[in-house]
Amino acid sequence: MEKKNIIKDKSFDFAIEIVGLYKELVDRKEFVLSRQLLKSGTSIGANVREAEFAQSKADFINKMSISLKEANETDYWLELLFQTNYIEKETYHKFNRKSKEIIKLLVSIVKSSKS
């Protein structure tokens, strides 16, 4: 039986939701910020997946650190989209809550991997 990988699952689910939000934003003719959000929001899980087959502990920490940076960048784009009235308060809070949860998990993984 395969062990559950919480960060892998959460980052993938988050990426799916980011793609959905991106589609909504593009439908409303917002192309620049939404593209940035799409890139960083889907990169989180991609780097987590890369870390699964890291060549060393240092490589694992590096991939997870990149994932953390991408999560923080995603949080930035979400806040910018909210502050510029491209997304509603409820949408912002939903995504912000999920991104903060992912950030906390990644911080914990990076810290515990370094010690």
Salt bridges, closest charged atoms under 4 A:
ASP9 OD2 - LYS4 NZ 2.79
GLU17 OE1 - LYS94 NZ 3.36
GLU17 OE2 - LYS98 NZ 2.56
GLU50 OE1 - LYS63 NZ 3.70
GLU52 OE2 - LYS8 NZ 3.24
ASP59 OD1 - LYS63 NZ 3.30
ASP75 OD2 - LYS100 NZ 2.64
GLU101 OE2 - LYS10 NZ 2.84
